[in-house]
Amino acid sequence: MTHIIYIPGLGDKYDNLRVRALKWWPRLHGVSAELVPMNWSSEIELQPKIQRLESAVRRAVVDGKQVVVIGESAGAAISLISDVSEVKKVITICGVANGAINIGDSYNKRAAALRPAVAELRNREKEDTLPKHIHCFRAAFDEVVYKKHSVAQGATEHVLWSVGHMITIFMALTLLSSILVIEAKDD
């Protein structure tokens, strides 16, 4: 069975809504899904975020599941820099997926771990150690994470024909979720 581990972006207060959407995925798409909280606003360190994701991956692999990690927005950087060697595929949605992005002071105040995550993403790009199977879904227009920053090196790019960062993420979790799950299940 395909197991999707969802890594949220900023906006910890929306995690309950994300979890509610993900609860429908097993019924609608025949996959299991879980959200691994990032606690962006309350936890400044990067390492606990990475450890939570890696622990979730190990648990799912031990259970015999095929794991796909989906990183949303800032969560994309976490999904790309974690040790996901046992993961079948990494999918990003409107993601911080390219190390060329500059994290401004306002985002650094909201999520102190994001800058170090992007720095590590740059290192992985230089060392060519990003995951091998990456699919980046982006909005036709995203006012938060621009096109050049939302596609990882070597990734397959997909455009969700919607406009806006939050709207596209919401659509990907709900009405367009089948597109993501089809890609997650595809070998």
VOBA-1610 file (N, C-alpha, C; in pm, whole numbers, padded with zeros to 5 digits, always signed):
BEGIN
Met+00084-00119+00000Met+00000+00000+00000Met+00088+00124+00000Thr+00043+00225-00072Thr+00113+00353-00073Thr+00076+00432+00052His+00178+00481+00119His+00159+00563+00239His+00216+00701+00211Ile+00133+00802+00228Ile+00175+00940+00203Ile+00202+01009+00334Ile+00322+01065+00344Ile+00360+01145+00460Ile+00359+01290+00413Tyr+00274+01369+00474Tyr+00252+01508+00433Tyr+00326+01602+00526Ile+00411+01688+00468Ile+00489+01785+00544Ile+00431+01923+00517Pro+00369+01986+00617Pro+00304+02114+00594Pro+00402+02230+00585Gly+00354+02335+00522Gly+00429+02460+00518Gly+00396+02545+00640Leu+00427+02673+00630Leu+00401+02764+00741Leu+00251+02771+00766Gly+00216+02821+00880Gly+00075+02828+00916Gly+00034+02707+00997Asp+00102+02687+01110Asp+00072+02574+01198Asp-00075+02569+01237Lys-00139+02685+01242Lys-00280+02690+01283Lys-00372+02620+01183Tyr-00322+02594+01062Tyr-00402+02525+00960Tyr-00381+02373+00959Asp-00299+02322+01049Asp-00271+02177+01050Asp-00398+02094+01068Asn-00491+02142+01151Asn-00616+02067+01170Asn-00695+02055+01039Leu-00695+02161+00960Leu-00764+02156+00831Leu-00692+02061+00736Arg-00559+02062+00739Arg-00482+01970+00655Arg-00512+01825+00693Val-00515+01798+00824Val-00543+01662+00871Val-00683+01619+00827Arg-00779+01707+00836Arg-00916+01674+00793Arg-00920+01637+00645Ala-00850+01713+00563Ala-00846+01682+00419Ala-00779+01547+00396Leu-00667+01523+00464Leu-00593+01398+00446Leu-00673+01276+00492Lys-00765+01294+00586Lys-00847+01182+00633Lys-00936+01127+00523Trp-00965+01207+00422Trp-01047+01161+00310Trp-00967+01080+00209Trp-00836+01098+00206Trp-00754+01033+00103Trp-00764+00881+00104Pro-00766+00812+00220Pro-00781+00666+00217Pro-00912+00622+00152Arg-01020+00692+00182Arg-01151+00656+00126Arg-01159+00687-00023Leu-01106+00803-00060Leu-01117+00846-00200Leu-01015+00781-00291His-00896+00753-00237His-00785+00716-00325His-00716+00585-00289Gly-00755+00522-00180Gly-00696+00393-00145Gly-00550+00401-00101Val-00515+00508-00034Val-00380+00524+00023Val-00395+00554+00171Ser-00291+00532+00246Ser-00291+00581+00384Ser-00214+00713+00384Ala-00249+00800+00477Ala-00186+00932+00479Ala-00173+00982+00622Glu-00066+01052+00647Glu-00046+01115+00778Glu+00024+01249+00760Leu-00004+01339+00850Leu+00064+01468+00854Leu+00169+01463+00964Val+00290+01504+00932Val+00395+01517+01033Val+00408+01666+01062Pro+00370+01709+01182Pro+00373+01853+01213Pro+00515+01908+01214Met+00527+02030+01167Met+00658+02095+01164Met+00675+02199+01275Asn+00567+02244+01333Asn+00573+02342+01442Asn+00665+02459+01405Trp+00643+02513+01287Trp+00728+02620+01235Trp+00738+02739+01329Ser+00626+02780+01385Ser+00627+02904+01465Ser+00673+02882+01609Ser+00661+02761+01660Ser+00695+02739+01802Ser+00828+02669+01823Glu+00885+02614+01719Glu+01010+02537+01731Glu+01111+02595+01633Ile+01217+02657+01685Ile+01309+02728+01596Ile+01415+02638+01533Glu+01440+02522+01590Glu+01547+02436+01540Glu+01501+02354+01419Leu+01593+02328+01328Leu+01566+02250+01208Leu+01568+02099+01236Gln+01662+02054+01316Gln+01684+01910+01335Gln+01561+01833+01385Pro+01484+01884+01481Pro+01366+01807+01524Pro+01264+01785+01412Lys+01256+01880+01320Lys+01163+01865+01207Lys+01208+01750+01118Ile+01337+01748+01088Ile+01393+01641+01005Ile+01377+01507+01075Gln+01403+01502+01205Gln+01393+01376+01279Gln+01251+01323+01280Arg+01151+01411+01294Arg+01011+01365+01292Arg+00976+01302+01157Leu+01021+01366+01049Leu+00993+01309+00917Leu+01064+01175+00900Glu+01191+01170+00934Glu+01266+01045+00917Glu+01210+00932+01003Ser+01164+00964+01123Ser+01100+00861+01209Ser+00971+00810+01147Ala+00891+00900+01091Ala+00766+00859+01026Ala+00794+00770+00906Val+00899+00803+00831Val+00936+00721+00715Val+00977+00582+00762Arg+01062+00575+00864Arg+01108+00444+00914Arg+00992+00358+00963Arg+00897+00419+01037Arg+00780+00345+01087Arg+00700+00286+00971Ala+00677+00366+00869Ala+00597+00320+00755Ala+00669+00210+00678Val+00800+00223+00662Val+00877+00120+00590Val+00876-00010+00668Val+00890-00003+00800Val+00885-00123+00885Val+00749-00191+00870Asp+00644-00111+00852Asp+00510-00166+00833Asp+00488-00221+00692Gly+00591-00214+00607Gly+00582-00269+00473Gly+00515-00180+00371Lys+00506-00052+00399Lys+00439+00041+00307Lys+00538+00105+00211Gln+00489+00139+00092Gln+00567+00220-00002Gln+00542+00365+00035Val+00649+00437+00067Val+00634+00572+00121Val+00658+00677+00014Val+00567+00774+00011Val+00581+00893-00072Val+00569+01012+00024Val+00664+01104+00013Val+00661+01224+00096Val+00612+01340+00012Ile+00513+01412+00064Ile+00463+01532-00002Ile+00497+01651+00088Gly+00575+01744+00033Gly+00612+01865+00105Gly+00542+01985+00047Glu+00468+02054+00131Glu+00393+02172+00089Glu+00470+02299+00125Ser+00487+02388+00032Ser+00548+02519+00055Ser+00682+02505+00127Ala+00697+02560+00247Ala+00822+02548+00322Ala+00854+02403+00356Gly+00752+02321+00369Gly+00772+02178+00397Gly+00843+02105+00285Ala+00840+02161+00165Ala+00913+02099+00053Ala+01062+02095+00082Ala+01116+02201+00140Ala+01259+02203+00171Ala+01293+02090+00269Ile+01208+02069+00368Ile+01232+01960+00465Ile+01228+01826+00394Ser+01131+01808+00306Ser+01119+01680+00236Ser+01238+01653+00145Leu+01303+01756+00096Leu+01416+01740+00004Leu+01551+01723+00075Ile+01561+01769+00200Ile+01691+01762+00270Ile+01698+01649+00370Ser+01587+01583+00397Ser+01586+01472+00492Ser+01643+01348+00427Asp+01683+01252+00508Asp+01730+01125+00455Asp+01607+01044+00416Val+01575+01052+00290Val+01456+00984+00239Val+01495+00874+00140Ser+01608+00811+00166Ser+01657+00707+00074Ser+01559+00590+00062Glu+01477+00566+00162Glu+01380+00456+00157Glu+01247+00499+00096Val+01239+00624+00056Val+01116+00679+00002Val+01110+00656-00149Lys+00994+00615-00195Lys+00973+00590-00337Lys+00982+00718-00419Lys+00927+00828-00364Lys+00915+00951-00441Lys+00893+01068-00347Val+00941+01186-00387Val+00912+01310-00316Val+00831+01399-00409Ile+00720+01449-00357Ile+00634+01539-00433Ile+00628+01672-00356Thr+00638+01781-00429Thr+00623+01912-00364Thr+00503+01984-00423Ile+00441+02066-00339Ile+00328+02148-00381Ile+00362+02293-00349Cys+00371+02376-00452Cys+00405+02519-00433Cys+00525+02530-00339Gly+00623+02447-00361Gly+00729+02426-00264Gly+00850+02515-00273Val+00913+02535-00159Val+01046+02593-00151Val+01139+02478-00187Ala+01165+02465-00318Ala+01232+02346-00369Ala+01364+02376-00440Asn+01401+02502-00445Asn+01524+02540-00513Asn+01603+02633-00422Gly+01730+02602-00401Gly+01813+02677-00308Gly+01841+02821-00348Ala+01802+02860-00468Ala+01823+02999-00512Ala+01729+03097-00443Ile+01630+03047-00373Ile+01534+03135-00307Ile+01600+03209-00191Asn+01559+03333-00172Asn+01607+03413-00060Asn+01495+03421+00043Ile+01523+03381+00166Ile+01423+03385+00273Ile+01436+03521+00342Gly+01335+03603+00327Gly+01335+03737+00385Gly+01322+03736+00536Asp+01346+03854+00595Asp+01342+03867+00740Asp+01206+03835+00800Ser+01098+03872+00731Ser+00965+03846+00787Ser+00939+03695+00797Tyr+00981+03619+00696Tyr+00965+03473+00702Tyr+01060+03412+00805Asn+01178+03470+00816Asn+01274+03420+00915Asn+01221+03438+01057Lys+01149+03546+01082Lys+01089+03568+01214Lys+00977+03469+01241Arg+00901+03434+01138Arg+00789+03340+01153Arg+00835+03195+01163Ala+00949+03166+01096Ala+00995+03027+01089Ala+01148+03026+01080Ala+01212+03032+01195Ala+01358+03044+01199Ala+01429+02925+01135Ala+01366+02810+01128Ala+01430+02691+01071Ala+01431+02692+00918Leu+01357+02783+00858Leu+01348+02784+00711Leu+01479+02825+00645Arg+01546+02927+00696Arg+01674+02967+00637Arg+01777+02854+00640Pro+01798+02789+00755Pro+01892+02676+00755Pro+01848+02562+00663Ala+01719+02542+00649Ala+01670+02438+00558Ala+01708+02471+00414Val+01693+02597+00377Val+01729+02639+00241Val+01880+02632+00222Ala+01956+02667+00324Ala+02103+02654+00315Ala+02143+02509+00291Glu+02077+02416+00361Glu+02105+02274+00341Glu+02060+02229+00202Leu+01951+02285+00154Leu+01904+02255+00019Leu+02010+02296-00084Arg+02070+02413-00064Arg+02179+02457-00153Arg+02295+02359-00150Asn+02332+02312-00029Asn+02440+02213-00017Asn+02407+02086-00093Arg+02284+02038-00079Arg+02242+01915-00147Arg+02246+01933-00299Glu+02209+02052-00344Glu+02215+02079-00488Glu+02360+02076-00537Lys+02449+02140-00463Lys+02592+02142-00500Lys+02651+02001-00503Glu+02616+01922-00402Glu+02670+01787-00389Glu+02594+01685-00474Asp+02487+01730-00539Asp+02402+01643-00621Asp+02350+01524-00539Thr+02298+01555-00419Thr+02246+01450-00331Thr+02096+01467-00302Leu+02026+01536-00389Leu+01881+01545-00374Leu+01821+01408-00405Pro+01700+01381-00357Pro+01634+01255-00392Pro+01626+01239-00544Lys+01621+01117-00589Lys+01623+01089-00733Lys+01488+01107-00801His+01380+01079-00731His+01247+01087-00793His+01168+01200-00728Ile+01176+01318-00791Ile+01108+01437-00739Ile+01008+01486-00843His+00888+01516-00796His+00785+01574-00881His+00737+01702-00813Cys+00751+01814-00883Cys+00716+01944-00827Cys+00589+01996-00893Phe+00485+02010-00812Phe+00359+02069-00857Phe+00359+02215-00816Arg+00328+02302-00911Arg+00326+02444-00881Arg+00200+02506-00940Ala+00170+02627-00892Ala+00056+02702-00944Ala+00095+02767-01076Ala-00003+02798-01159Ala+00024+02874-01281Ala+00085+03009-01244Phe+00037+03068-01136Phe+00098+03188-01079Phe+00093+03176-00928Asp+00206+03193-00865Asp+00218+03185-00720Asp+00288+03311-00671Glu+00220+03386-00590Glu+00273+03513-00540Glu+00370+03496-00422Val+00381+03376-00368Val+00467+03351-00252Val+00597+03280-00293Val+00585+03167-00362Val+00701+03091-00409Val+00696+03093-00562Tyr+00785+03171-00621Tyr+00785+03187-00767Tyr+00827+03058-00837Lys+00791+03050-00964Lys+00819+02932-01046Lys+00964+02887-01035Lys+01059+02979-01047Lys+01201+02942-01048Lys+01247+02884-00914His+01169+02908-00808His+01205+02857-00676His+01123+02734-00637Ser+01023+02701-00717Ser+00934+02591-00678Ser+00962+02460-00753Val+01069+02458-00832Val+01104+02336-00904Val+01247+02297-00866Ala+01261+02179-00808Ala+01392+02129-00763Ala+01476+02088-00884Gln+01607+02090-00865Gln+01697+02044-00969Gln+01668+01898-01003Gly+01654+01872-01132Gly+01630+01735-01177Gly+01488+01684-01158Ala+01399+01771-01114Ala+01260+01729-01087Ala+01176+01732-01214Thr+01069+01656-01210Thr+00966+01666-01312Thr+00868+01774-01266Glu+00842+01868-01355Glu+00756+01982-01320Glu+00614+01957-01368His+00517+01989-01281His+00375+01979-01313His+00309+02112-01277Val+00220+02160-01362Val+00149+02284-01335Val+00005+02251-01299Leu-00037+02299-01185Leu-00178+02294-01146Leu-00238+02426-01193Trp-00333+02421-01280Trp-00383+02543-01342Trp-00476+02620-01247Ser-00412+02674-01145Ser-00481+02761-01049Ser-00388+02879-01021Val-00443+02979-00958Val-00368+03101-00930Val-00368+03125-00780Gly-00249+03148-00725Gly-00237+03181-00584Gly-00179+03067-00504His-00102+03101-00404His-00031+03004-00321His-00127+02924-00234Met-00200+02990-00149Met-00291+02921-00056Met-00403+02848-00130Ile-00456+02911-00233Ile-00566+02848-00309Ile-00518+02719-00374Thr-00398+02722-00432Thr-00346+02602-00498Thr-00321+02491-00398Ile-00266+02525-00282Ile-00244+02424-00178Ile-00377+02364-00132Phe-00475+02450-00109Phe-00607+02402-00069Phe-00666+02310-00176Met-00655+02350-00302Met-00707+02269-00412Met-00633+02134-00420Ala-00501+02136-00398Ala-00422+02012-00404Ala-00462+01916-00292Leu-00499+01968-00178Leu-00541+01883-00065Leu-00684+01830-00082Thr-00763+01897-00164Thr-00905+01861-00174Thr-00942+01819-00316Leu-00989+01911-00394Leu-01045+01879-00527Leu-00944+01820-00625Leu-00818+01859-00614Leu-00715+01809-00707Leu-00628+01700-00645Ser-00669+01649-00531Ser-00587+01548-00462Ser-00565+01423-00546Ser-00661+01390-00632Ser-00645+01269-00714Ser-00523+01282-00806Ile-00491+01401-00851Ile-00375+01422-00937Ile-00246+01386-00861Leu-00238+01431-00736Leu-00121+01402-00654Leu-00111+01252-00623Val-00223+01192-00591Val-00222+01050-00554Val-00191+00963-00675Ile-00240+00999-00791Ile-00205+00924-00913Ile-00054+00928-00932Glu+00007+01045-00914Glu+00152+01056-00928Glu+00223+00978-00818Ala+00170+00982-00696Ala+00231+00909-00586Ala+00231+00758-00611Lys+00123+00706-00667Lys+00110+00563-00691Lys+00187+00517-00814Asp+00210+00608-00907Asp+00276+00572-01034Asp+00418+00526-01011Asp+00454+00417-01079Asp+00592+00367-01070Asp+00670+00428-01181
//
